[in-house]
Amino acid sequence: AAGAGSTTITVTGTGITQASWVEVNEIRVTSTFVDARTIRAVIPEYLLQSAGTLRVAVVNADGRSNVLQIAVGSAAPVLTPSGITHGATNENGAIAPGEIVIIAGTQFGPASVISAAPVNGFYGTSLSGVSVLFDGVAAPLLWTAQGRAAVVAPYSLAGKTSTQVVVEAAGARSQPVVMPVQATNPGLFTADSSGRGQVAASNQDGSLNRAGSAAPRGSVVVLYATGEGTVSPSLGSGQVVTAEALTRPILPVAVFVGGAPAVVEYAGGAPGQISGLLQLNIRIPENSQTGDSVSVVLRIGEYQSPAGVTLAVR
């Protein structure tokens, strides 16, 4: 990998002796005789600074071998468990099938953000040379930038308890990171993308919900979330939801505003958006608390969204 430290290679052939050595780009490097067919050599760091091709030969006192070529490519991506977070809450932990996930690490992605666009109703699994795999299954990508990518976890995670996540860039792969999997992992998108505070919501009159533009009790607001788990009808990973085939979460959905249960008038795929983005049309309870920071919590199946997300209610 380009940018790697000193790297040991093993060269096999015939006629290797204890007096043999290895040359890389005609430079003699530290070499270790193994047997008449094998020699090891250390490619120094300064020869691995950039992508290209190295010329490798084994040399004896009476001659040198044919030349082999070694490709030096991009450094392998680096990924850690802490770099895998929920797309709405930014929390690190379990992943649900179909969840929007943020991947953060190093050695992958373009210098500036590249956003994906669907082709024939599907988001692709490679963007700007970056792919993210869950147990070997490539996930649909929404965007990528230097050291970051947003993906939708494949629905093939359903029923699993863990998954191995790998980032691939320019043909090089990171070491796998094992992450837990659970049926759902609900999280609400917030106005500032922090995962806390004012929820990203629109009021019944189309205005944005916020302090000074609160939703009346009994009115409908629209929220967005991810982590609902498997859906019906079953769509392929990366597929765009259409008005003719709206998806619904398999597990029951409940929303609580100020601790009071809201009427969930619609919970399903957002038309024109990738499957994995959940749209929630809820009617604010008549007995809800009021104020600029009324708690709102989403529960799907056994799991609920983190505390600290609020809605403006009057």
C-alpha positions in Angstrom: 0.0 0.0 0.0 1.2 3.5 -0.8 2.2 5.3 2.4 2.7 2.1 4.3 5.7 1.6 6.5 8.5 -0.8 5.6 7.0 -3.9 4.2 8.3 -7.5 4.1 7.8 -9.6 0.9 8.6 -13.2 0.2 10.1 -14.1 -3.2 10.2 -17.6 -4.6 12.1 -19.1 -7.5 15.1 -21.3 -8.1 18.9 -21.0 -7.7 18.7 -18.9 -4.5 21.7 -19.1 -2.3 22.8 -17.9 1.1 24.8 -15.2 -0.8 21.7 -14.0 -2.7 20.1 -10.6 -2.1 17.0 -8.7 -3.4 17.1 -5.5 -5.3 14.1 -3.2 -5.6 14.4 -0.6 -8.3 18.0 -1.6 -8.6 18.5 -0.8 -4.9 19.9 -3.5 -2.6 17.5 -4.0 0.3 17.7 -6.0 3.5 17.3 -9.7 2.5 17.0 -13.0 4.4 17.8 -16.4 2.9 15.2 -19.0 3.7 16.0 -21.9 1.3 17.1 -22.6 -2.3 13.7 -21.5 -3.5 12.8 -18.7 -1.0 14.1 -15.4 0.1 12.6 -12.6 2.1 13.2 -8.9 1.7 12.2 -5.6 3.3 10.9 -2.9 1.0 11.9 0.4 2.8 9.3 3.0 3.6 10.8 5.6 1.2 10.1 3.3 -1.8 6.4 3.2 -0.8 5.6 6.9 -0.6 3.3 6.9 -3.7 1.4 4.6 -6.0 3.3 3.1 -8.9 5.3 0.0 -9.8 8.4 -1.5 -8.2 10.9 -3.7 -10.0 12.1 -6.6 -8.0 15.0 -9.0 -8.8 17.1 -11.6 -6.9 20.8 -11.2 -7.4 23.6 -13.7 -7.0 27.3 -12.9 -7.3 27.2 -14.4 -10.8 24.0 -12.8 -12.1 20.5 -11.5 -11.5 17.1 -13.0 -12.1 14.3 -11.8 -14.3 12.5 -8.8 -13.0 9.1 -9.0 -11.2 6.8 -6.0 -10.9 4.9 -5.2 -7.7 2.1 -2.7 -7.9 2.0 -0.1 -5.1 -1.6 1.0 -4.6 -3.6 3.2 -2.3 -3.2 2.6 1.4 -5.8 0.3 2.9 -8.7 2.0 4.5 -8.8 2.1 8.3 -12.0 1.6 10.2 -12.7 1.2 14.0 -15.9 0.3 15.8 -16.3 3.9 17.2 -16.4 5.1 13.6 -19.7 3.4 12.8 -22.6 5.4 14.0 -26.4 5.8 13.6 -27.3 8.1 10.7 -29.8 10.1 12.8 -28.6 9.8 16.4 -24.9 9.7 15.8 -24.7 7.0 18.5 -22.4 4.1 18.3 -23.8 0.6 18.8 -26.0 -2.0 17.2 -27.1 -1.8 13.6 -30.6 -2.6 12.3 -31.4 -3.9 8.8 -32.1 -1.0 6.5 -30.6 1.6 8.9 -28.8 4.6 7.5 -25.3 4.3 8.9 -22.4 6.8 9.0 -19.0 5.2 8.4 -15.9 7.2 9.5 -12.3 6.3 9.2 -9.2 7.1 7.2 -7.7 6.4 3.8 -10.9 6.4 1.7 -13.2 8.9 0.0 -12.7 12.0 -2.2 -11.5 15.3 -0.9 -15.0 16.8 -1.1 -18.5 15.4 -0.7 -19.8 13.3 -3.6 -23.5 12.6 -3.4 -25.2 9.6 -5.0 -28.2 9.6 -7.3 -30.5 6.6 -8.0 -30.3 4.9 -11.4 -33.4 3.0 -12.5 -34.8 3.2 -9.0 -31.7 2.0 -7.1 -28.8 3.6 -5.3 -25.5 2.0 -6.3 -23.0 0.2 -4.0 -19.9 2.0 -5.2 -19.3 5.7 -5.2 -16.1 7.5 -6.1 -14.2 4.2 -5.7 -15.6 3.5 -2.2 -17.7 0.5 -1.2 -18.9 -0.6 2.3 -19.6 -4.3 2.8 -21.6 -6.0 5.6 -20.7 -9.7 5.7 -19.5 -9.3 2.1 -22.7 -7.7 0.9 -22.1 -4.3 -0.6 -24.4 -1.6 0.9 -26.1 1.2 -1.0 -24.2 4.5 -0.7 -25.8 8.0 -0.2 -22.6 10.1 -0.1 -18.9 9.9 0.5 -16.2 12.3 1.4 -12.7 12.1 2.8 -12.8 9.4 5.5 -16.6 9.3 5.6 -19.5 7.7 3.9 -23.3 7.3 4.5 -24.7 3.9 3.6 -27.9 1.9 4.2 -27.3 -1.4 6.0 -28.4 -4.3 3.8 -31.7 -6.0 4.7 -29.7 -9.2 4.6 -28.7 -8.5 8.2 -32.2 -9.5 9.3 -32.1 -12.3 11.9 -28.3 -11.9 12.6 -26.8 -10.9 15.9 -23.6 -9.4 14.5 -22.0 -8.3 11.2 -18.5 -7.7 9.9 -18.1 -4.3 8.3 -15.4 -3.6 5.7 -14.5 -0.5 3.7 -13.0 -1.0 0.3 -11.3 1.9 -1.6 -9.3 1.7 -4.8 -9.1 -2.1 -4.5 -7.8 -2.1 -0.9 -9.8 -3.3 2.0 -9.9 -2.4 5.7 -9.7 -5.0 8.4 -13.2 -6.1 9.3 -14.9 -4.5 12.3 -17.5 -6.6 14.1 -20.7 -4.8 15.1 -23.8 -6.1 16.9 -27.1 -6.3 15.0 -30.6 -6.0 16.4 -34.1 -6.1 14.8 -34.7 -2.3 15.1 -32.6 0.7 16.2 -35.0 3.7 15.9 -33.6 7.3 15.8 -35.2 10.6 14.8 -33.5 13.1 12.5 -33.0 16.5 14.2 -32.8 20.0 12.8 -29.1 20.4 13.3 -28.2 16.7 12.6 -26.8 16.3 16.1 -29.3 13.7 17.2 -30.5 15.9 20.0 -32.7 19.0 20.5 -35.3 20.2 17.9 -36.5 17.4 15.8 -36.6 17.9 12.0 -40.3 18.2 11.4 -42.9 20.1 9.4 -46.2 21.3 10.8 -49.6 20.6 9.2 -49.5 24.0 7.4 -46.1 23.1 5.9 -44.0 25.4 8.1 -41.0 24.0 9.9 -41.6 23.1 13.5 -39.5 25.2 15.8 -39.7 27.7 18.6 -42.1 30.4 17.5 -43.7 28.0 15.0 -45.1 25.4 17.2 -47.6 22.7 16.2 -51.1 23.0 17.8 -52.3 20.0 19.8 -54.4 17.8 17.7 -52.6 18.7 14.5 -50.4 16.5 12.3 -46.7 16.8 12.1 -44.3 15.0 9.8 -41.1 13.5 11.2 -38.3 11.4 9.7 -36.3 8.6 11.2 -34.2 5.5 10.4 -33.5 2.1 12.0 -37.0 0.7 11.6 -35.7 -2.7 10.5 -37.3 -4.9 7.9 -40.2 -3.7 5.9 -43.1 -4.9 3.9 -43.4 -5.2 1.0 -39.8 -6.3 0.9 -37.6 -4.1 -1.3 -34.1 -4.6 -2.4 -31.3 -2.7 -0.6 -30.9 0.7 -2.1 -34.3 0.7 -3.8 -36.3 3.9 -4.0 -39.8 3.9 -2.4 -42.6 4.8 -4.8 -46.1 6.1 -4.0 -47.4 2.9 -5.7 -45.4 0.6 -3.4 -45.2 2.2 0.0 -43.3 0.2 2.6 -44.3 -0.3 6.2 -42.1 -1.5 9.1 -42.8 -5.2 10.1 -42.7 -4.4 13.8 -45.2 -2.1 15.6 -44.5 1.7 15.7 -45.4 4.0 18.5 -44.6 7.7 19.0 -44.9 9.6 22.4 -45.1 13.4 22.6 -44.5 14.7 26.1 -45.0 11.2 27.3 -48.5 10.9 25.8 -49.1 8.4 22.9 -49.6 10.1 19.5 -51.8 8.8 16.8 -49.5 7.4 14.1 -51.4 8.1 10.9 -48.6 6.9 8.7 -45.3 5.2 9.3 -43.5 4.0 6.2 -41.2 4.7 3.4 -40.9 8.3 2.1 -41.9 8.4 -1.5 -39.0 9.2 -3.8 -36.5 8.4 -1.1 -34.3 5.4 -0.4 -35.9 2.5 1.5 -34.5 2.9 5.1 -35.7 6.5 5.5 -38.9 6.3 7.6 -41.6 9.0 7.3 -43.9 9.4 10.3 -47.1 11.4 10.1 -48.3 11.8 13.7 -51.2 13.6 15.3 -50.1 15.4 18.5 -52.2 14.2 21.5 -54.7 16.6 22.8 -53.3 16.0 26.3 -49.7 16.6 25.3 -47.5 19.0 27.2 -46.9 22.3 25.5 -43.8 24.4 25.0 -40.8 24.8 22.7 -39.0 21.6 23.9 -41.6 18.8 24.4 -40.0 15.4 24.3 -40.7 13.1 21.4 -39.8 9.4 21.4 -40.1 6.8 18.7 -40.5 3.1 19.6 -40.3 0.3 17.1 -40.6 -3.2 18.3 -38.6 -3.6 21.5 -36.4 -0.5 21.0 -36.9 3.2 21.3 -35.1 6.3 20.1 -32.7 8.1 22.5 -34.0 10.8 24.9 -33.3 14.5 24.3 -35.2 15.0 21.0 -37.9 17.7 21.2 -40.9 19.1 19.4 -42.5 22.6 19.7 -46.1 22.2 20.7 -48.8 24.8 21.6 
